[in-house]
Amino acid sequence: MPQMIDSNQVNEPDPRHTGWIRAVAAGRWASRPIFASAGDDRRVLLWDAATGRPFGPALTELAAAVSHVVFAGPDRDVLVTGDTGGVVLRWEIRDGVPHGEPFQQVGSGLTGLGAAVVDGRAVVGVGTGHGLRIFDLGTGALHAEVRVGEGKQVHVTGIGVLDGRLVALTIAHNVADSRPYLAELTLWDVAAGTPLREPWLVPEEAEDFGSLALLDGQLVAIRGHDCSDYFEDDGYYDSPYQSEYFLEQVHDVELGIVADGGRWHVMEQLPDQPQAGTIAPAPHGDVVLFAINDKVAVVNMRSTPKPGDIETFFYTGHDAHVFDVAATDVDGRTVIASGDGKGNVRFWGLDTPDRRSKLGY
């Protein structure tokens, strides 16, 4: 069994955030595996992933609550942060002290930060209410742009690489649409500026939830369930608020391999709509992580004998709403960090005793 992080380090982080934690990311800093956490207290804390202890001083050169953090570059060792005022900073160490350098200013409405390396170039995707702008990490120059169209409000953005080309994810709803309870998830070919295929419909409960990630080396999209499947017979255009009738399905989540263009795996055993979803590297096959209420669901789609089944466990170390989760490999073991609404960051392994083997609450 992999060595676990000491329980005192898990339950007593010091210092601690004083407000809601909005974002958690994994990367490297000073040649060590690191987690970064950020939130409403306008600070970014760095944590040694191997010990769960603070790593260096808090980053405090932020003018507003921090909503997004990402580690960028080929080695994921450049920290980029975004706040609710739309200010994006790139952090550098000068004279042994980290400083936030202005990277981009997009105004209010930052909807995502993503990182990728394409054609040898490290880029950062900065999401806005109108789409996604992708910048060169080193120079800050504009590399590409995706716009969803007039009259649409973007809630989530992400970027990834598929067969050597840059792809993007957006989730948006039409502010003038007569169907306000459905949003559209679109996957884009960034170079062409066009969708890879027709958008999928997702319920409004999931319009703030979605991401691109690597699962066992394949680019996958994570999204809320496409409720349009339940309305094809009766015509969903005429249907009232769908979650009133299909609440169970609204809580479902789907994971699809982007290269397959729509082959989605539905996860039906989740008790509520997740706040965040990501992939955790694991020695025997990657697993999917979801932040759900005050728990983190660990979903293993390969451990059951029947194809299509999933095995779900829950990490129960939080006593407040969990808003984000990230994972990294530390000497062959998977370490996870999750942040909640009381300012707590918990660090745990996939084999931690705090994980409960059950399929529900």
Rosetta blueprint (number, residue, H / E / L):
1 M L
2 P L
3 Q L
4 M L
5 I L
6 D L
7 S H
8 N H
9 Q H
10 V H
11 N H
12 E L
13 P L
14 D L
15 P L
16 R L
17 H L
18 T L
19 G L
20 W L
21 I E
22 R E
23 A E
24 V E
25 A E
26 A E
27 G E
28 R E
29 W E
30 A L
31 S L
32 R E
33 P E
34 I E
35 F E
36 A E
37 S E
38 A E
39 G E
40 D L
41 D L
42 R L
43 R L
44 V E
45 L E
46 L E
47 W E
48 D E
49 A L
50 A L
51 T L
52 G L
53 R L
54 P E
55 F L
56 G L
57 P L
58 A L
59 L E
60 T L
61 E L
62 L L
63 A L
64 A L
65 A L
66 V E
67 S E
68 H E
69 V E
70 V E
71 F E
72 A E
73 G L
74 P L
75 D L
76 R L
77 D L
78 V E
79 L E
80 V E
81 T E
82 G E
83 D E
84 T L
85 G L
86 G L
87 V E
88 V E
89 L E
90 R E
91 W E
92 E E
93 I E
94 R E
95 D L
96 G L
97 V E
98 P E
99 H E
100 G E
101 E E
102 P E
103 F E
104 Q E
105 Q E
106 V L
107 G L
108 S L
109 G L
110 L L
111 T L
112 G E
113 L E
114 G E
115 A E
116 A E
117 V E
118 V E
119 D L
120 G L
121 R E
122 A E
123 V E
124 V E
125 G E
126 V E
127 G E
128 T L
129 G L
130 H L
131 G E
132 L E
133 R E
134 I E
135 F E
136 D E
137 L L
138 G L
139 T L
140 G L
141 A L
142 L E
143 H E
144 A E
145 E E
146 V E
147 R E
148 V L
149 G L
150 E L
151 G L
152 K E
153 Q E
154 V E
155 H E
156 V E
157 T E
158 G E
159 I E
160 G E
161 V E
162 L E
163 D L
164 G L
165 R E
166 L E
167 V E
168 A E
169 L E
170 T E
171 I E
172 A E
173 H E
174 N E
175 V L
176 A L
177 D L
178 S L
179 R L
180 P L
181 Y L
182 L E
183 A E
184 E E
185 L E
186 T E
187 L E
188 W E
189 D E
190 V L
191 A L
192 A L
193 G L
194 T E
195 P E
196 L L
197 R L
198 E L
199 P L
200 W E
201 L E
202 V E
203 P E
204 E H
205 E H
206 A H
207 E L
208 D L
209 F L
210 G E
211 S E
212 L E
213 A E
214 L E
215 L E
216 D L
217 G L
218 Q E
219 L E
220 V E
221 A E
222 I E
223 R E
224 G E
225 H L
226 D L
227 C H
228 S H
229 D H
230 Y H
231 F L
232 E L
233 D L
234 D L
235 G L
236 Y H
237 Y H
238 D H
239 S L
240 P L
241 Y L
242 Q H
243 S H
244 E H
245 Y L
246 F L
247 L H
248 E H
249 Q H
250 V H
251 H L
252 D L
253 V E
254 E E
255 L E
256 G E
257 I E
258 V H
259 A H
260 D H
261 G L
262 G L
263 R L
264 W E
265 H E
266 V E
267 M E
268 E L
269 Q L
270 L L
271 P L
272 D L
273 Q L
274 P L
275 Q L
276 A E
277 G E
278 T E
279 I E
280 A E
281 P L
282 A L
283 P L
284 H L
285 G L
286 D L
287 V E
288 V E
289 L E
290 F E
291 A E
292 I E
293 N L
294 D L
295 K E
296 V E
297 A E
298 V E
299 V E
300 N E
301 M L
302 R L
303 S L
304 T L
305 P L
306 K L
307 P L
308 G L
309 D L
310 I L
311 E E
312 T E
313 F E
314 F E
315 Y E
316 T L
317 G L
318 H L
319 D L
320 A L
321 H L
322 V E
323 F E
324 D E
325 V E
326 A E
327 A E
328 T E
329 D E
330 V E
331 D L
332 G L
333 R E
334 T E
335 V E
336 I E
337 A E
338 S E
339 G E
340 D E
341 G L
342 K L
343 G L
344 N L
345 V E
346 R E
347 F E
348 W E
349 G E
350 L L
351 D L
352 T L
353 P L
354 D L
355 R E
356 R E
357 S L
358 K L
359 L L
360 G L
361 Y L
